[in-house]
């Protein structure tokens, strides 16, 4: 999976699209120093989004924004 594009939206959210789900928009929110998936505006033209896909999306976006280490540190605590 690859991150196609992303942009800031209202209230410090980020909208992103991914090549595996080109018709769906994923909304991310910031918590502390990293971003997580808040909502997926899923299109019936795309495959069903699983939890594994959501984690991969979070990693790709945080890597793009330079917050991957903060995200990994959060994941390692649980």
N, C-alpha and C positions, 0 to 999 in steps of 0.2 A: 504494500500500500504506500502511496505517496501523497504528500500534501500538495494539492493543486494551487490553492490560493487562500489567503486569509486577509481579513481587514477588521479594524476596530468598529464597533457599533455602539449603541447607546449604553450608558452606565458602565463603562469599562469592560464590556463583553467583547468577545472576539467571534466573528463568524468565519467558518472555514469550510472548504470542500475538499474531498479526497477522491483520487482516481477510482477507487473501488466502489464508491457511492456517488457518482457524478451528479445525480439529480437531487440529492439530499443535502441539506445545510445543517452543520453542526455548530451549536452555540456553546462557547466556553466561558467560564467565569473564573475570576482570579480569587484564590484563597491563599493568604499569606504571600509567598513568593513564587507560586506556580499556578498553572491553569488546569482546570478539570472540566470534563464534559458536563454541561448543565442540561442541555436539551438537544434532541435530534429531530429535525423537521424531515421525517423520513418520507420518501417518495416510493410509491408502489412499483416504480420502474427499476428500483434498486433491490439487491438482495437484503434479507433481514440482517440487522445489525446485532451482533452478539456482544457479550461482555468483553471478550478477547479483542474484538475490533475497537471497542471504546478505549481500552487500555492502550492499544497501539496508536490510536489517534491522539491520546493525551501525551504519549511519549514523543510523537512526531512534532506536535505543536510546541511543546516545551523545549525540545531540541532547537527548533527554528528560532524561538525567542530567547534562547540562552538561559533557560530556567530548568534544564533537564536535571541537573545535580540536585536542586531543591526538591524536585518531584521524586527522584530516586530515593533521597533520604527520607521522605515522607513514607514511601512504599515500604522501605526496609524496617520501619518501626512496627509494622503490623504483621 
